[in-house]
Amino acid sequence: MRLKEEQRGFVLSGIALLLVLPAMLLAASCFRIIETGGEAVSLQA
């Protein structure tokens, strides 16, 4: 089964989105943890 160029590009972009979205979520949650951790440290000091 041979895909047309448009379909192949669409599949590749879909795979890229699937890979990028979890990475963005991880980065966002890490930044949130760092922010709350920084607040906790500044409160303790």
Chimera marker file (.cmm) of the C-alpha trace (Angstrom):
<marker_set name="trace">
<marker id="1" x="0.000" y="0.000" z="0.000" r="1" g="1" b="0" radius="0.5"/>
<marker id="2" x="1.663" y="3.199" z="-1.196" r="1" g="1" b="0" radius="0.5"/>
<marker id="3" x="0.576" y="6.492" z="0.337" r="1" g="1" b="0" radius="0.5"/>
<marker id="4" x="0.303" y="9.699" z="-1.636" r="1" g="1" b="0" radius="0.5"/>
<marker id="5" x="2.727" y="12.477" z="-0.736" r="1" g="1" b="0" radius="0.5"/>
<marker id="6" x="0.032" y="14.467" z="1.121" r="1" g="1" b="0" radius="0.5"/>
<marker id="7" x="-1.068" y="11.462" z="3.147" r="1" g="1" b="0" radius="0.5"/>
<marker id="8" x="2.503" y="10.561" z="4.058" r="1" g="1" b="0" radius="0.5"/>
<marker id="9" x="3.202" y="14.127" z="5.206" r="1" g="1" b="0" radius="0.5"/>
<marker id="10" x="-0.009" y="14.078" z="7.247" r="1" g="1" b="0" radius="0.5"/>
<marker id="11" x="0.981" y="10.806" z="8.926" r="1" g="1" b="0" radius="0.5"/>
<marker id="12" x="4.476" y="12.119" z="9.689" r="1" g="1" b="0" radius="0.5"/>
<marker id="13" x="3.091" y="15.339" z="11.177" r="1" g="1" b="0" radius="0.5"/>
<marker id="14" x="0.640" y="13.301" z="13.240" r="1" g="1" b="0" radius="0.5"/>
<marker id="15" x="3.462" y="11.148" z="14.604" r="1" g="1" b="0" radius="0.5"/>
<marker id="16" x="5.506" y="14.276" z="15.343" r="1" g="1" b="0" radius="0.5"/>
<marker id="17" x="2.539" y="15.770" z="17.231" r="1" g="1" b="0" radius="0.5"/>
<marker id="18" x="2.147" y="12.576" z="19.254" r="1" g="1" b="0" radius="0.5"/>
<marker id="19" x="5.824" y="12.783" z="20.215" r="1" g="1" b="0" radius="0.5"/>
<marker id="20" x="5.876" y="16.532" z="20.908" r="1" g="1" b="0" radius="0.5"/>
<marker id="21" x="2.697" y="16.849" z="22.998" r="1" g="1" b="0" radius="0.5"/>
<marker id="22" x="3.831" y="14.574" z="25.877" r="1" g="1" b="0" radius="0.5"/>
<marker id="23" x="7.232" y="16.286" z="25.892" r="1" g="1" b="0" radius="0.5"/>
<marker id="24" x="5.536" y="19.697" z="26.193" r="1" g="1" b="0" radius="0.5"/>
<marker id="25" x="3.308" y="18.400" z="28.997" r="1" g="1" b="0" radius="0.5"/>
<marker id="26" x="6.346" y="17.031" z="30.836" r="1" g="1" b="0" radius="0.5"/>
<marker id="27" x="8.213" y="20.317" z="30.460" r="1" g="1" b="0" radius="0.5"/>
<marker id="28" x="5.189" y="22.310" z="31.676" r="1" g="1" b="0" radius="0.5"/>
<marker id="29" x="4.734" y="20.085" z="34.729" r="1" g="1" b="0" radius="0.5"/>
<marker id="30" x="8.467" y="20.286" z="35.510" r="1" g="1" b="0" radius="0.5"/>
<marker id="31" x="8.344" y="24.103" z="35.351" r="1" g="1" b="0" radius="0.5"/>
<marker id="32" x="5.295" y="24.091" z="37.630" r="1" g="1" b="0" radius="0.5"/>
<marker id="33" x="7.078" y="21.828" z="40.142" r="1" g="1" b="0" radius="0.5"/>
<marker id="34" x="10.172" y="24.058" z="40.035" r="1" g="1" b="0" radius="0.5"/>
<marker id="35" x="8.021" y="27.173" z="40.583" r="1" g="1" b="0" radius="0.5"/>
<marker id="36" x="6.142" y="25.690" z="43.547" r="1" g="1" b="0" radius="0.5"/>
<marker id="37" x="9.395" y="24.291" z="44.950" r="1" g="1" b="0" radius="0.5"/>
<marker id="38" x="11.003" y="27.719" z="44.697" r="1" g="1" b="0" radius="0.5"/>
<marker id="39" x="8.031" y="29.266" z="46.494" r="1" g="1" b="0" radius="0.5"/>
<marker id="40" x="8.230" y="26.666" z="49.269" r="1" g="1" b="0" radius="0.5"/>
<marker id="41" x="11.966" y="27.290" z="49.704" r="1" g="1" b="0" radius="0.5"/>
<marker id="42" x="11.482" y="31.069" z="49.844" r="1" g="1" b="0" radius="0.5"/>
<marker id="43" x="8.680" y="30.618" z="52.396" r="1" g="1" b="0" radius="0.5"/>
<marker id="44" x="10.898" y="28.447" z="54.607" r="1" g="1" b="0" radius="0.5"/>
<marker id="45" x="13.820" y="30.901" z="54.512" r="1" g="1" b="0" radius="0.5"/>
<link id1="1" id2="2" r="1" g="1" b="0" radius="0.2"/>
<link id1="2" id2="3" r="1" g="1" b="0" radius="0.2"/>
<link id1="3" id2="4" r="1" g="1" b="0" radius="0.2"/>
<link id1="4" id2="5" r="1" g="1" b="0" radius="0.2"/>
<link id1="5" id2="6" r="1" g="1" b="0" radius="0.2"/>
<link id1="6" id2="7" r="1" g="1" b="0" radius="0.2"/>
<link id1="7" id2="8" r="1" g="1" b="0" radius="0.2"/>
<link id1="8" id2="9" r="1" g="1" b="0" radius="0.2"/>
<link id1="9" id2="10" r="1" g="1" b="0" radius="0.2"/>
<link id1="10" id2="11" r="1" g="1" b="0" radius="0.2"/>
<link id1="11" id2="12" r="1" g="1" b="0" radius="0.2"/>
<link id1="12" id2="13" r="1" g="1" b="0" radius="0.2"/>
<link id1="13" id2="14" r="1" g="1" b="0" radius="0.2"/>
<link id1="14" id2="15" r="1" g="1" b="0" radius="0.2"/>
<link id1="15" id2="16" r="1" g="1" b="0" radius="0.2"/>
<link id1="16" id2="17" r="1" g="1" b="0" radius="0.2"/>
<link id1="17" id2="18" r="1" g="1" b="0" radius="0.2"/>
<link id1="18" id2="19" r="1" g="1" b="0" radius="0.2"/>
<link id1="19" id2="20" r="1" g="1" b="0" radius="0.2"/>
<link id1="20" id2="21" r="1" g="1" b="0" radius="0.2"/>
<link id1="21" id2="22" r="1" g="1" b="0" radius="0.2"/>
<link id1="22" id2="23" r="1" g="1" b="0" radius="0.2"/>
<link id1="23" id2="24" r="1" g="1" b="0" radius="0.2"/>
<link id1="24" id2="25" r="1" g="1" b="0" radius="0.2"/>
<link id1="25" id2="26" r="1" g="1" b="0" radius="0.2"/>
<link id1="26" id2="27" r="1" g="1" b="0" radius="0.2"/>
<link id1="27" id2="28" r="1" g="1" b="0" radius="0.2"/>
<link id1="28" id2="29" r="1" g="1" b="0" radius="0.2"/>
<link id1="29" id2="30" r="1" g="1" b="0" radius="0.2"/>
<link id1="30" id2="31" r="1" g="1" b="0" radius="0.2"/>
<link id1="31" id2="32" r="1" g="1" b="0" radius="0.2"/>
<link id1="32" id2="33" r="1" g="1" b="0" radius="0.2"/>
<link id1="33" id2="34" r="1" g="1" b="0" radius="0.2"/>
<link id1="34" id2="35" r="1" g="1" b="0" radius="0.2"/>
<link id1="35" id2="36" r="1" g="1" b="0" radius="0.2"/>
<link id1="36" id2="37" r="1" g="1" b="0" radius="0.2"/>
<link id1="37" id2="38" r="1" g="1" b="0" radius="0.2"/>
<link id1="38" id2="39" r="1" g="1" b="0" radius="0.2"/>
<link id1="39" id2="40" r="1" g="1" b="0" radius="0.2"/>
<link id1="40" id2="41" r="1" g="1" b="0" radius="0.2"/>
<link id1="41" id2="42" r="1" g="1" b="0" radius="0.2"/>
<link id1="42" id2="43" r="1" g="1" b="0" radius="0.2"/>
<link id1="43" id2="44" r="1" g="1" b="0" radius="0.2"/>
<link id1="44" id2="45" r="1" g="1" b="0" radius="0.2"/>
</marker_set>
